[in-house]
Amino acid sequence: MKLIIPVYDNKLIAEGFNKTTHVCIFDPEASDVETCCFIPWRTIIPPGSKITKQMKEMGIAAVLTSQIQLLALNLFVENGIQVYKSSGTDLTQNLLLYKQNKLHPFTVTDAMESSNLCSGTCDSCTSDESNCKE
């Protein structure tokens, strides 16, 4: 099953889908870690659509990100989509770790620590794309 990763500069893992305009879709069974399909994520999951339904229809079973809000984590997990915490931001290195089963699932504690970093004052809880990195 495929993995979706929010990315920027086509080589770095973003802090979440709300922090970038592009994603990497990676199929660990069919792709080398150097090969990743980079696409604007709003073209495959339009605003207002049911993100987990769209992901399942595309064969996406997992998310890899450096940060995630607790509500988003719960949404994915409740809908059968695994969420993995990246080890740093290097995309190629993390894809290799994923293929070797060396990445850990995001926990509620991890997500809460990310939320506590901003205490609700930063823009990581918004879907405003004006703060996205290209």
C-alpha positions as CSV (number, residue, x, y, z in Angstrom):
1,M,0.0,0.0,0.0
2,K,1.1,3.5,-0.7
3,L,2.5,6.2,1.6
4,I,1.8,9.9,1.4
5,I,4.3,12.5,2.6
6,P,3.9,16.3,2.8
7,V,7.1,17.7,1.2
8,Y,8.8,20.9,0.1
9,D,11.7,21.4,-2.3
10,N,10.9,17.8,-3.5
11,K,13.4,16.5,-0.9
12,L,12.4,17.6,2.6
13,I,9.5,16.4,4.7
14,A,7.2,19.2,5.7
15,E,5.7,19.7,9.2
16,G,2.3,18.7,7.9
17,F,-0.1,19.0,5.0
18,N,-1.0,22.6,6.0
19,K,2.7,23.6,5.7
20,T,3.1,22.7,2.1
21,T,1.4,22.6,-1.3
22,H,3.0,19.3,-2.5
23,V,3.1,15.7,-1.4
24,C,5.1,12.7,-2.4
25,I,3.2,9.5,-3.1
26,F,5.4,6.5,-2.6
27,D,4.7,2.8,-3.3
28,P,7.3,0.8,-1.3
29,E,6.6,-2.3,-3.3
30,A,7.0,-0.7,-6.8
31,S,9.4,2.2,-6.2
32,D,13.0,2.8,-5.3
33,V,13.6,5.2,-2.5
34,E,14.9,7.7,-5.1
35,T,11.6,7.6,-6.9
36,C,8.7,9.5,-5.6
37,C,5.7,11.0,-7.4
38,F,5.5,14.7,-6.4
39,I,2.1,16.4,-7.0
40,P,0.1,19.3,-5.6
41,W,-1.9,17.6,-2.9
42,R,-5.0,19.8,-3.4
43,T,-5.3,18.3,-6.9
44,I,-5.7,14.8,-5.5
45,I,-7.6,15.7,-2.3
46,P,-9.6,18.9,-3.1
47,P,-10.7,21.2,-0.2
48,G,-13.9,20.0,1.3
49,S,-13.4,16.3,0.3
50,K,-13.2,13.5,2.8
51,I,-9.4,13.1,3.0
52,T,-9.4,9.6,4.4
53,K,-11.9,8.3,1.8
54,Q,-9.8,9.9,-1.0
55,M,-6.6,8.3,0.3
56,K,-8.2,4.8,0.6
57,E,-9.5,5.1,-3.0
58,M,-5.9,5.9,-4.1
59,G,-4.5,2.9,-2.2
60,I,-2.8,5.1,0.4
61,A,-2.5,3.3,3.7
62,A,0.0,5.4,5.6
63,V,1.2,9.0,6.2
64,L,4.7,10.0,7.0
65,T,5.2,13.5,8.6
66,S,7.4,15.3,11.0
67,Q,4.5,16.8,13.0
68,I,0.7,16.2,13.2
69,Q,-2.1,17.7,15.2
70,L,-3.9,15.4,17.6
71,L,-7.3,15.7,15.8
72,A,-5.6,14.8,12.4
73,L,-3.8,11.9,14.0
74,N,-7.1,10.6,15.4
75,L,-8.9,11.0,12.1
76,F,-6.3,9.0,10.2
77,V,-6.0,6.2,12.8
78,E,-9.8,5.9,13.3
79,N,-10.0,5.4,9.5
80,G,-7.3,2.8,9.3
81,I,-4.5,5.0,8.0
82,Q,-1.2,4.6,9.8
83,V,0.8,7.7,10.7
84,Y,4.5,7.5,11.0
85,K,6.9,10.0,12.6
86,S,9.8,11.0,10.4
87,S,13.3,10.9,11.6
88,G,14.4,14.4,10.6
89,T,13.4,15.9,7.3
90,D,15.4,14.1,4.7
91,L,12.9,12.4,2.4
92,T,15.2,9.8,0.9
93,Q,16.5,8.7,4.3
94,N,13.0,8.4,5.7
95,L,11.7,6.4,2.8
96,L,14.6,4.0,3.3
97,L,13.8,3.8,7.0
98,Y,10.1,3.1,6.1
99,K,11.0,0.3,3.8
100,Q,13.2,-1.2,6.5
101,N,10.3,-0.9,9.1
102,K,12.5,1.4,11.3
103,L,10.0,4.3,11.6
104,H,7.8,4.5,14.6
105,P,4.1,5.3,14.5
106,F,3.0,8.7,15.8
107,T,1.6,8.5,19.3
108,V,-0.9,10.7,21.0
109,T,1.9,11.9,23.2
110,D,4.0,12.9,20.1
111,A,1.0,14.8,18.6
112,M,0.3,16.6,21.9
113,E,4.0,17.6,22.2
114,S,3.7,19.2,18.7
115,S,0.5,21.0,19.7
116,N,2.2,22.3,22.9
117,L,5.0,23.8,20.9
118,C,2.7,26.6,19.8
119,S,0.0,26.5,22.5
120,G,-2.5,27.4,19.9
121,T,-0.8,30.6,18.8
122,C,1.0,29.4,15.7
123,D,-0.5,28.7,12.3
124,S,0.0,24.9,12.4
125,C,-3.7,24.4,13.3
126,T,-4.9,26.3,10.2
127,S,-5.5,25.2,6.6
128,D,-4.4,28.6,5.3
129,E,-2.1,27.8,2.4
130,S,-0.5,31.3,2.4
131,N,2.1,30.0,4.9
132,C,3.0,27.0,2.7
133,K,6.5,26.4,1.5
134,E,6.9,25.6,-2.2
